[in-house]
Amino acid sequence: MDHVAAVKKYAPKADDQKIAAIVKHLGIALHHRDSSLVAASDPSELKTVHDSWCKKKLGLTDDAAIDAAIKKVAGIMHGDHDKSRVAFYYLLAEQFGKLDTL
């Protein structure tokens, strides 16, 4: 999967270095199709995004704001059956102004 193209589909001015940082963070998970995608209809998947990315990596603490942002990004990417994890995470970081922490 072309991670840069996946992100730039939704954020045309996305920073390639920030995309690379997310790719590096996700590492081997991106080698497997299932783990390289976000299943936005799966509550356990959304909990992983919430806890592992938003809270742990981005340092966010407002659960309601995190859940609202996840729902918003899922809506933005609604047209894609296969939602790129890199793009999903980039859009979340961008929403919270946390791209500089990557």
GULUMKOL-192052 format. One record per residue: residue number from 1; x, y, z of N, C-alpha, C in turn. Coordinates in Angstrom, 1 decimal, m for minus. Each point is the difference from the previous one (the first is absolute). Example, Ala and Ser with C-alpha at 12.3 -4.5 7.8 and 13.67 -1.06 7.14 Angstrom:
GULUMKOL-192052
REC  kepa     n_u     n_v     n_w    ca_u    ca_v    ca_w     c_u     c_v     c_w
REC     1    13.2    m5.7     7.8    m0.9     1.2     0.0     0.9     1.2     0.0
REC     2    m0.4     1.1    m0.7     0.9     1.1     0.0    m0.8     1.1     0.8
This chain:
GULUMKOL-192052
REC  kepa     n_u     n_v     n_w    ca_u    ca_v    ca_w     c_u     c_v     c_w
REC     1     0.8    m1.2     0.0    m0.8     1.2     0.0     0.9     1.2     0.0
REC     2    m0.4     1.0    m0.8     0.7     1.3     0.0    m0.5     0.9     1.1
REC     3     0.7     0.0     1.1    m0.4     0.8     1.1    m0.1     1.5    m0.2
REC     4     0.9     0.5    m0.8     0.0     1.4    m0.3    m1.3     0.4    m0.8
REC     5    m0.3    m0.8    m1.0    m1.1     0.3    m0.8    m1.3    m0.2     0.8
REC     6     0.0    m1.0     0.9    m1.2    m0.2     0.9    m0.3     1.2     0.8
REC     7     1.1     0.6     0.6    m0.2     1.2     0.9    m0.4     1.2    m0.9
REC     8     0.7     0.2    m1.1    m0.2     1.2    m0.8    m1.4     0.0    m0.7
REC     9    m0.6    m1.1     0.0    m1.4    m0.1    m0.5    m0.9     0.9     0.8
REC    10     0.3     0.0     1.3    m0.8     0.8     1.0     0.7     1.3     0.4
REC    11     1.3     0.0     0.0     0.7     1.2     0.4     1.1     0.3    m1.0
REC    12    m0.4     0.7    m1.1     0.9     0.2    m1.2     1.3     0.6     0.4
REC    13     0.0     0.8     1.0     1.3     0.7     0.4     0.7    m0.7     1.1
REC    14    m0.3    m1.3     0.2     0.6    m0.7     1.1     1.5     0.0    m0.1
REC    15     0.7     0.0     1.2     1.4     0.0     0.1     0.6    m1.4    m0.2
REC    16     0.8    m0.3    m1.0     0.6    m1.3    m0.2     0.7    m0.5     1.2
REC    17     0.7     0.9     0.7     0.8    m0.5     1.2    m0.9    m0.4     1.1
REC    18    m1.2     0.6     0.2    m0.9    m0.4     1.0    m0.6    m1.4    m0.4
REC    19    m0.3    m0.1    m1.3    m0.5    m1.3    m0.4     1.0    m1.1     0.2
REC    20     1.3     0.3    m0.3     1.0    m1.0     0.3     0.1    m0.3     1.5
REC    21    m0.2     0.9     0.8     0.1    m0.2     1.5    m1.1    m0.9     0.4
REC    22    m1.2     0.1    m0.6    m1.1    m0.9     0.4     0.3    m1.4    m0.5
REC    23     0.5    m0.1    m1.3     0.4    m1.3    m0.5     1.0    m0.7     0.9
REC    24     1.0     0.8     0.4     1.0    m0.6     0.9    m0.6    m0.4     1.3
REC    25    m0.9     0.8     0.6    m0.6    m0.4     1.2    m0.8    m1.3    m0.1
REC    26    m0.7    m0.2    m1.1    m0.8    m1.2    m0.2     0.8    m1.2    m0.4
REC    27     1.2     0.3    m0.6     0.9    m1.1    m0.3    m0.6    m1.2    m0.6
REC    28     0.3    m1.2     0.6    m0.4    m1.3    m0.6    m1.5    m0.1    m0.2
REC    29    m0.8     0.7     0.8    m1.5    m0.1    m0.2    m0.4     0.3    m1.4
REC    30     0.7     0.8    m0.7    m0.3     0.4    m1.3     0.2    m1.1    m1.1
REC    31     0.7    m1.0     0.4     0.4    m1.1    m0.9    m1.2    m1.0    m0.1
REC    32    m1.0     0.2     0.8    m1.2    m0.9     0.0    m1.2     0.8    m0.4
REC    33    m0.7    m0.5    m0.9    m1.2     0.7    m0.5    m0.9     0.4     1.1
REC    34    m0.4    m0.9     0.8    m1.0     0.3     1.1     0.5     1.1     0.9
REC    35     1.2     0.0     0.4     0.5     0.9     1.0     0.4     1.4    m0.7
REC    36     0.1     0.0    m1.3     0.3     1.2    m0.7    m1.3     0.9    m0.3
REC    37    m1.1    m0.6     0.3    m1.3     0.7    m0.2    m0.7     0.2     1.3
REC    38    m0.9     1.0     0.0    m0.8     0.3     1.2    m1.5    m0.5    m0.4
REC    39    m0.5    m0.9     0.9    m1.4    m0.4    m0.2    m0.9     0.9     0.9
REC    40    m0.5     1.0    m0.7    m0.7     1.1     0.8    m1.3    m0.5     0.6
REC    41    m0.5    m1.2    m0.4    m1.2    m0.5     0.5     0.2    m1.0     1.1
REC    42     1.2    m0.2     0.4     0.4    m1.0     1.0     0.3     0.8     1.3
REC    43    m0.8    m0.1     1.1     0.3     0.7     1.2     1.3    m0.3     0.6
REC    44     0.5    m1.3    m0.1     1.3    m0.3     0.6     1.1     0.7    m0.8
REC    45    m0.2     0.1    m1.3     1.0     0.7    m0.8     0.1     1.5     0.4
REC    46    m1.2     0.6     0.2     0.0     1.4     0.3     0.5     0.3     1.4
REC    47    m0.1    m1.0     0.9     0.6     0.1     1.3     1.5     0.0    m0.1
REC    48     0.5    m0.8    m0.9     1.5    m0.1    m0.2     0.5     1.4    m0.5
REC    49    m0.7     0.6    m1.0     0.3     1.3    m0.5     0.0     1.0     1.1
REC    50    m1.1    m0.1     0.8    m0.2     1.0     1.1     1.2    m0.1     1.0
REC    51     0.2    m1.3     0.5     1.0    m0.2     1.1     1.4     0.1    m0.5
REC    52     0.3    m0.8    m1.0     1.4    m0.1    m0.5     0.6     1.2    m0.7
REC    53    m0.9     0.6    m0.9     0.5     1.2    m0.8    m0.3     1.3     0.7
REC    54    m1.3     0.2     0.3    m0.4     1.3     0.5     0.6     0.3     1.4
REC    55    m0.2    m1.0     0.9     0.4     0.2     1.4     1.5    m0.2     0.2
REC    56     0.5    m1.2    m0.4     1.4    m0.3     0.2     1.0     0.8    m0.8
REC    57    m0.3     0.0    m1.3     1.0     0.6    m0.9    m0.2     1.6    m0.1
REC    58    m1.2     0.4    m0.1    m0.3     1.5    m0.1    m0.1     0.6     1.4
REC    59    m0.2    m0.7     1.0     0.0     0.5     1.4    m1.3     0.7     0.3
REC    60    m1.1    m0.3    m0.7    m1.3     0.6     0.3    m0.7    m0.6     1.2
REC    61    m0.8     0.8     0.6    m0.7    m0.5     1.2    m1.5     0.1     0.0
REC    62    m0.5     0.8    m0.9    m1.5     0.3     0.0    m0.7    m1.1    m0.8
REC    63    m0.5    m1.0     0.7    m0.6    m1.1    m0.7    m1.1     0.4    m1.0
REC    64    m0.9     0.9     0.4    m1.1     0.4    m0.8     0.5     0.7    m1.3
REC    65     1.0     0.8     0.1     0.6     0.7    m1.1     0.7    m1.0    m1.0
REC    66     0.7    m1.0     0.6     0.6    m1.1    m0.8    m1.0    m0.7    m0.8
REC    67    m1.1    m0.5     0.7    m1.1    m0.7    m0.6    m0.6     0.8    m1.1
REC    68    m0.2     1.3     0.2    m0.6     0.8    m1.0     0.9     0.2    m1.2
REC    69     1.3     0.1     0.2     0.9     0.1    m1.1     0.1    m1.3    m0.8
REC    70     0.0    m1.1     0.7     0.0    m1.3    m0.7    m1.2    m0.1    m0.9
REC    71    m1.1     0.3     0.6    m1.3     0.0    m0.8     0.1     0.9    m1.2
REC    72     0.6     1.2     0.2     0.1     0.9    m1.1     0.9    m0.5    m1.1
REC    73     1.1    m0.6     0.3     1.0    m0.5    m0.9    m0.6    m1.2    m0.8
REC    74    m0.8    m0.8     0.8    m0.6    m1.2    m0.7    m1.1     0.5    m1.0
REC    75    m0.6     1.1     0.3    m1.0     0.6    m0.9     0.7     0.6    m1.2
REC    76     1.1     0.6     0.2     0.8     0.6    m1.1     0.4    m1.1    m1.0
REC    77     0.4    m1.1     0.6     0.5    m1.2    m0.8    m1.0    m1.0    m0.4
REC    78    m1.3     0.4     0.3    m1.1    m1.0    m0.2     0.0    m0.6    m1.4
REC    79     0.3     0.7    m1.0     0.0    m0.5    m1.3     1.0    m1.1    m0.3
REC    80     1.0    m0.2     0.8     1.0    m1.0    m0.2    m0.4    m1.2     0.9
REC    81    m0.2    m1.1    m0.7    m0.2    m1.3     0.7     1.2    m0.4     0.8
REC    82     1.2     0.2    m0.6     1.3    m0.3     0.6     0.6     1.3     0.5
REC    83    m0.2     0.3     1.3     0.5     1.3     0.5     1.5    m0.2     0.5
REC    84     0.9     0.7    m0.7     1.4    m0.1     0.4     0.2     0.4     1.4
REC    85     0.7    m0.8     0.8     0.3     0.4     1.4     0.9     1.2     0.0
REC    86     1.0     0.1    m0.9     0.9     1.2    m0.1    m0.8     1.2    m0.2
REC    87    m1.0     0.0    m1.0    m0.8     1.2    m0.2    m0.9     0.3     1.1
REC    88    m0.6    m1.0     0.6    m0.9     0.2     1.2     0.8     0.7     1.1
REC    89     1.2    m0.6     0.3     0.8     0.6     1.1     0.5     1.4    m0.3
REC    90     0.3     0.2    m1.3     0.5     1.4    m0.3    m1.2     1.0     0.2
REC    91    m1.2    m0.4    m0.5    m1.1     1.0     0.1    m0.3     0.2     1.5
REC    92     0.1    m1.0     0.8    m0.2     0.2     1.5     1.0     1.0     0.5
REC    93     1.3    m0.3    m0.3     1.0     0.9     0.5    m0.2     1.4    m0.4
REC    94    m0.4     0.2    m1.3    m0.2     1.3    m0.6    m1.2     0.7     0.8
REC    95    m1.0    m0.7     0.2    m1.2     0.6     0.7     0.4     0.5     1.4
REC    96     0.9    m0.7     0.7     0.3     0.4     1.3     1.3     1.0     0.0
REC    97     0.5     0.3    m1.2     1.1     0.9     0.0     1.3    m0.7     0.6
REC    98     0.1    m1.3    m0.2     1.1    m0.8     0.6     1.0    m0.5    m1.1
REC    99    m0.1     0.6    m1.2     1.0    m0.5    m1.0     1.4     0.2     0.4
REC   100     0.3     1.1     0.7     1.3     0.3     0.4     0.6    m1.0     1.1
REC   101    m0.9    m0.8     0.6     0.5    m0.9     1.0     0.4    m1.4    m0.6
REC   102    m0.2    m0.1    m1.3     0.2    m1.3    m0.6     1.5    m0.2    m0.2
